[in-house]
């Protein structure tokens, strides 16, 4: 009997209101997809956040110089009168020179010149793409800045963090091997950098971005403020979390000049640490330049005690300051007073 048989009314109703056919389901999903496409397009092209007053102030206090056709942001202030001491600050990944803002003024009272830069691909500096970012190039950026500022013959003190630690080790290698254009390094202070591949634990997203060439372009576009702040918050201690304003300033620095789109290229530094371990760890273990390590022991990226035990075993000429147990991967932001006390004790000892 046909369900169109007028003698069976209830069957007619059942046929007309029954479940959709496969064809209708395909049409429904197609409609959903078509609606999502413009929404996804809008999402992937969300404009970067506006610069906060703090970021505007930081940028206006700095300047730019040109390195291989790229503009590099730096900030320099003159401080202690009667001193010729210079300190150069090398920031970490994925942030910028703003990482040093909590300790800038105390450093300015101790040193004649305090200098920081945003590495190529970071902060207010240019972020070319496609581009092969490397630790070697970033070391050359620092050398170019020193030349630009007329400090080629000046002995300089390097204070570095995270990614900046590895740049500092390349600068140390060049200095100890008397390479052309090298810095004359007076001292080196490192902090919470993944200088040993065997004790370094990159975050999950970092692993994906550095190794997944197919997924990387998608992931860099899909990463948003919530993902960023959650990931970065995980490497701060539970009692030393950045404020919402600080998180937003860090994210704004990443998004400035579409920096989120070069994160996968910059993250090749993790692979470079593996490839050039002997060069950079060798420079650290063999140098006679005064070296110090300031370490936040709650760091999940370079965990305690494995990292610091290996450091003390291999870098026997170095002195070490281990901060309070609740201090994690960003010690200069989490405990600026403890960080400065440790650094000044080191720098004033020679």
C-alpha positions in Angstrom: 0.0 0.0 0.0 1.4 3.4 -0.9 1.8 5.9 1.9 0.0 8.3 -0.4 -3.2 6.1 -0.1 -5.9 8.6 1.0 -7.5 5.9 3.1 -4.6 5.8 5.5 -4.2 9.3 6.8 -1.8 8.6 9.6 0.7 7.0 7.2 0.7 10.2 5.1 1.6 12.2 8.2 4.4 9.8 9.1 5.9 9.9 5.6 5.8 13.7 5.5 7.4 14.2 9.0 9.8 11.2 9.0 13.6 11.5 9.4 15.5 13.4 6.7 17.0 11.4 3.9 20.8 11.3 3.3 20.4 13.9 0.6 18.7 16.3 3.0 21.4 15.7 5.6 24.1 16.5 3.0 22.3 19.7 2.1 22.0 20.6 5.8 25.7 20.2 6.5 26.5 22.1 3.3 24.4 25.0 4.5 26.1 24.9 7.9 29.5 24.9 6.2 28.6 27.8 4.0 27.5 29.8 7.0 30.7 29.0 8.9 33.1 30.0 6.1 32.5 33.8 6.5 32.5 33.5 10.3 35.8 31.6 10.2 37.2 34.2 7.7 36.3 37.0 10.1 37.8 35.1 13.0 41.1 34.5 11.3 41.4 38.2 10.4 40.6 39.6 13.8 42.7 42.8 14.0 45.3 43.0 16.7 44.5 44.7 20.0 45.2 48.4 20.3 48.4 49.3 22.1 47.8 50.0 25.8 49.1 53.1 27.5 52.0 51.1 28.9 53.0 49.8 25.5 52.7 53.2 23.9 54.9 54.6 26.6 57.4 51.8 26.2 57.5 52.3 22.4 57.8 56.1 22.6 60.8 55.8 24.9 62.6 53.7 22.3 64.0 54.0 18.8 64.7 51.8 15.7 67.7 50.9 13.7 68.0 49.0 10.5 69.3 45.5 10.2 69.4 43.9 6.8 66.4 46.1 5.7 64.4 45.3 8.8 63.5 47.7 11.6 64.7 46.6 15.0 63.2 48.3 18.1 65.5 49.0 21.0 65.4 51.1 24.2 68.4 52.8 25.8 68.6 55.0 28.9 71.5 56.7 30.6 71.7 56.2 34.4 74.5 56.1 36.9 76.8 59.1 36.7 80.5 58.3 37.1 80.1 54.7 35.9 81.0 53.4 32.4 79.2 50.1 32.9 76.8 49.0 30.2 74.2 46.2 30.5 72.4 44.7 27.5 69.1 42.8 28.2 68.1 39.9 26.0 64.5 38.8 26.3 62.8 35.4 26.0 60.2 33.7 23.8 57.5 34.7 22.9 57.6 38.1 24.6 59.7 41.2 24.2 61.9 43.8 25.8 59.0 44.8 28.0 59.9 41.7 30.1 62.5 43.9 31.8 60.2 46.8 32.8 60.0 45.9 36.5 63.8 46.0 37.0 64.6 48.7 34.5 64.9 51.6 37.0 67.0 49.8 39.5 69.3 48.7 36.7 69.4 52.3 35.5 70.7 53.4 38.9 73.5 50.9 38.8 74.6 51.1 35.2 75.6 54.0 33.0 73.7 52.6 30.1 70.8 50.1 30.1 69.9 48.7 26.7 67.3 46.3 25.5 66.0 45.3 22.1 63.1 43.3 20.6 64.7 40.5 18.6 63.7 40.2 14.9 60.2 38.7 14.9 59.3 40.0 18.4 57.6 43.0 19.9 57.8 46.2 17.9 60.6 44.9 15.6 59.8 43.8 12.0 58.5 40.3 11.6 59.3 39.3 8.0 57.7 36.2 6.5 58.6 33.9 5.0 61.9 34.1 6.8 64.4 31.6 8.3 64.7 32.8 11.8 67.8 31.6 13.7 69.8 32.2 16.9 72.8 33.1 14.7 70.9 35.9 13.1 69.6 37.2 16.4 73.2 37.3 17.7 74.1 39.3 14.6 71.2 41.7 15.4 72.7 42.3 18.9 76.2 42.9 17.4 74.7 45.4 14.9 72.9 47.2 17.7 76.2 47.5 19.7 77.9 48.9 16.6 75.0 51.3 15.9 75.3 52.6 19.5 79.1 53.1 19.2 79.9 50.5 21.8 82.1 48.2 19.7 85.1 48.8 22.0 83.1 48.9 25.2 83.0 46.0 27.6 79.4 45.0 28.1 77.4 43.0 30.6 74.8 40.6 29.2 71.7 39.8 31.2 69.5 37.3 29.4 66.4 35.1 29.8 65.0 32.0 28.1 65.5 32.4 24.3 67.9 35.2 25.1 70.1 32.8 27.0 70.8 30.9 23.7 71.5 34.1 21.8 73.9 35.1 24.7 75.7 31.8 24.3 76.2 32.4 20.6 77.6 35.8 21.4 79.8 34.2 24.0 81.1 31.7 21.5 82.0 34.5 19.0 83.7 36.6 21.7 85.8 33.7 23.0 86.8 32.7 19.4 87.5 36.4 18.5 85.1 36.4 15.6 84.8 39.5 13.5 82.4 42.0 15.0 82.1 40.2 18.3 81.2 41.9 21.5 83.7 42.4 24.3 81.8 40.7 27.1 82.5 41.7 30.7 80.0 39.3 32.3 77.1 37.0 31.5 74.0 36.3 33.6 71.5 33.7 32.4 68.0 33.0 33.7 65.8 30.0 33.1 66.8 29.3 29.5 66.6 25.8 27.9 70.3 25.7 27.3 70.4 21.9 27.7 68.2 20.0 25.3 68.2 17.0 27.5 66.5 18.9 30.4 64.3 21.2 28.3 60.6 20.5 28.1 58.8 22.7 25.5 55.1 23.3 25.8 52.7 21.1 23.8 51.8 23.9 21.3 55.5 24.7 20.8 56.2 21.1 19.9 53.4 21.1 17.4 54.5 24.4 15.8 58.1 23.5 15.5 57.5 20.1 14.0 54.2 20.2 12.1 54.9 22.0 8.9 51.4 21.0 7.6 49.5 22.2 10.7 51.7 25.2 11.7 50.1 27.8 9.4 46.6 26.8 10.7 47.7 26.7 14.3 49.4 30.1 14.2 46.2 31.6 12.8 43.9 29.8 15.3 45.9 30.8 18.4 44.0 33.5 20.2 44.3 35.4 23.4 42.7 32.7 25.5 45.0 30.0 24.2 48.0 32.3 24.6 47.3 33.5 28.1 46.5 29.9 29.3 49.8 28.6 27.8 51.9 31.5 29.2 50.1 31.3 32.6 51.2 27.7 32.9 54.9 28.8 33.1 54.3 31.3 35.9 53.9 30.3 39.5 50.4 30.0 41.0 51.1 33.1 43.2 53.0 35.1 40.7 50.6 35.2 37.7 50.6 38.3 35.4 47.7 40.6 35.7 45.1 40.7 33.0 46.7 43.9 31.7 50.1 42.3 31.6 48.8 39.2 29.7 47.1 41.5 27.2 50.3 43.5 26.7 52.2 40.3 26.0 49.6 39.1 23.5 49.5 42.5 21.9 53.3 42.4 21.4 52.9 39.0 19.7 50.1 40.2 17.5 51.9 43.4 16.5 53.0 43.2 12.9 51.3 39.8 12.6 53.9 38.2 14.9 51.6 35.3 15.6 52.2 34.1 12.0 55.9 33.7 12.4 55.9 31.8 15.7 56.4 28.5 13.9 59.5 29.8 12.1 61.0 31.3 15.3 60.4 28.1 17.2 63.0 26.4 15.1 65.4 27.6 17.8 64.4 24.5 19.7 65.8 22.3 16.9 68.8 24.6 16.6 69.6 24.0 20.3 69.8 20.3 19.5 71.9 20.7 16.4 74.4 23.2 18.0 74.5 21.9 21.5 78.2 21.3 21.5 78.9 24.8 20.2 76.8 26.6 22.8 77.1 24.4 25.8 80.8 24.2 25.0 81.2 28.0 25.0 79.5 28.1 28.4 81.6 25.4 30.0 84.9 26.6 28.6 84.7 30.4 29.1 86.7 32.4 31.7 84.2 35.3 31.6 82.3 35.6 34.9 79.0 33.7 34.5 75.9 33.5 36.8 72.6 31.7 36.6 69.4 33.0 38.3 66.9 30.2 38.4 63.2 30.0 39.3 62.9 26.4 40.5 59.1 26.0 39.8 59.9 26.2 36.0 58.1 23.4 34.1 60.1 24.2 31.0 63.5 23.6 32.7 62.4 21.6 35.8 64.0 21.4 39.2 66.2 19.6 40.2 67.3 18.1 36.8 68.1 21.4 35.2 70.1 23.0 38.0 71.9 19.8 38.9 73.1 19.4 35.3 74.1 23.1 35.2 76.2 22.9 38.3 77.8 19.7 37.1 78.8 21.0 33.7 79.3 24.8 34.4 81.6 24.6 37.4 83.0 28.1 37.1 79.5 29.6 37.3 77.8 30.9 40.4 74.1 30.2 40.9 71.2 31.8 42.6 68.1 29.7 43.2 65.1 31.9 44.0 62.1 31.1 46.2 60.4 27.8 45.5 57.2 29.5 44.1 59.1 31.3 41.4 58.8 29.8 37.9 60.0 30.5 34.4 59.9 34.4 34.4 61.8 35.3 37.5 62.4 38.9 36.6 58.6 39.4 36.4 57.6 37.1 39.2 60.2 38.2 41.8 61.9 41.4 40.6 63.4 42.1 44.0 64.9 38.6 44.4 66.1 38.7 40.8 67.8 42.1 41.3 69.4 41.1 44.6 70.9 38.0 43.0 72.1 39.9 40.0 73.7 42.8 41.9 75.4 40.3 44.3 77.0 38.8 41.2 77.8 41.9 39.3 79.3 43.7 42.3 81.5 40.8 43.2 84.2 41.6 40.5 
